[in-house]
Amino acid sequence: MAVRPVLHYPAAVLKATADAIDLGPAATQLCADLVDTMRASPACVGLAAPQIGVGARAFCMDVTGHPKARSCHGLVVLLNPVVLETDGTHVAREGCMSLPDFTGNVRRAQTLTVRGIAPDGKEHQISADAFEARALQHEIDHLDGLLFLDRVSSLTADLFPRKRYG
């Protein structure tokens, strides 16, 4: 397990579609590194493999304690996730570890259901809403080579410099 550097845009791996990943020791190690890196990053609620330079379909997420979370499945680590269903839309502000200087208004599904495989081989299906649904979509976008910038309606009206505190 290790904390890895988080890549910033325009790193090429961030704009490439990630490959499916097979279960095994390499996937287990990658997932452990994702969790370690997420936990070591203040205010981070999710991290995808491309953000640490690995073009694999894996991510981790944990919205526990976030004030905007309604549903909360605790620590989620999924390989090869697939969105099964979405409903409704909502625009809200997002940030990203790979675009540390900006936030943006992004329209996302309000609820969704995702299926994927945990590193131990068990299949999981997660239905989420509100902030947790947004975080899932954000991480899955990373696996498809998309950044929140790709979902902002207007770079002039919906993109903002990140506020720094302290």
N, C-alpha and C positions, 0 to 999 in steps of 0.2 A: 504494500500500500504506500502511496506517495501523493504528495500535493504536486501537481504539474502546473506549468505556466499556462495561462489562458491566452489564446491567440486573439489578436485584434484584427478587424477588417482593415485592409483588404487581403488578408491571408487567403490563398487560393482554396484551401480545404473548406473554408466557410461558405463558399459559393458552389461547391460540388455536391452532387447527390451521393450520400453515403451508401456503402455496400452492406448487404445483409451480413450478419455475424453469426457464426456457429457457436454453440455451447462448448465450453471447455475451459482449461486453465487461463488462456489468454483473455477470454471474455470475462471471466471472474476477476482477473487482475485489473482489467480496464474498468470494470464497474466499481471496484474498490477504490481505484484512483479517482474516478469521477466523484464518488461520495466524499472522499477526503478533500478533494479540491473545492467542491461546493461548500463543505462545512468550514473550510479555512477562509472563505471569501465572504466578507461582511455583506449582509443584506441579500445574498444570493439564495434563490429558492429553486434553482434548477440549472443543470449543466448537461450539454450534449457532447458526445465523443468528438465531433469535428472541432469543438472549441478548444480541445486539448491536443489537436493535431492528428486525430485518428479518424479516418473516413469510414466509420462503422456505425450501423444503426443501433445505437445504445444511448440511453440518457438516464439521469437520476433527477429527482424532484422531491421537495418536501416543503409544503406550505404551512406546516404546523405553527400555530401562533400568529400567523399573518392576519392583520386586522381586516383585510378584505376577503378572507377565505370563509366560505360557508361550508362546502364539503371539504373533507380533509382525510386522505387515506394514509397520512404519515409519510414515511420514506417510501418512495416508489422508484424502483430500478427496473427498467424494461429494455429488452432486446427486440429488435424487429417489430416495433409497434405499428398497428394499423388502426386508423380511425374507422369505426363502424357506423357511427350515427352522430349527427349534430342537429341542434335546434336553436332557433332564435339568434339574434346578433346584438352586440353591445360594443360601443367604442369606449376605450379606456387607455390611459397612459401606460406605456411599457418602457423598460430599460433593458439593457443587455450587457453582460460582462465583456462581450466582444466589440461593443460600441460604447465604451465607457463615458464618452463626453456628451451623449445625447439621450433624450427620451422622445417618444412619439406617441401620438394618438393612433390606435390601431383598432379596426373593427374585427371582432372574432365571434365565433359561435358562443352563445351563453351557456349551453350545456353540450356535453359530448360523451360518447362511450368509446373507449380505446381497448384493444386487446393486444397483448404482447407476452413475451416469455421472460420470466425472472432468471437471474444467473444460475439458480438451482434447477432449472428446467421446467418449473411449474408454469402453466399458462394462467395469466391473470386477465380479468376483464374489469375495467374501472369505469364507472359512470360518475362524472364530476360536473359541477356548475361553478359559476362566478369566477373567482380568482384562480381556483385550482384548474378549471377548464381552460382558462387563458394560459396558464403556465404549461399545461400539457401541449396545447397547440403551438406555443412558442418553441418548446423543445423539439417537437416533431418537425416543425419548419426547419430547424437547424439540420435535421437529417435529410431534408429535401433541398438543401443548399439555399434556403431562404433566410433572410434577416428581417427584423421588424421593419427596416427601411423599405423593403419590398412590398409591405402591406400598408404603408402610410399613403393616404389619399393625395396629400399635397406636401411636398418638402418645404414649402414656404409657410404654410398655415398650420401644419401638424407635427413639425419637428422642432425640438427645443433643446437649448444647451442644458446639460444636467446641472441641477443645483447642488452645490457642495456645502456641506455643513461642517463646522468645527475647525 
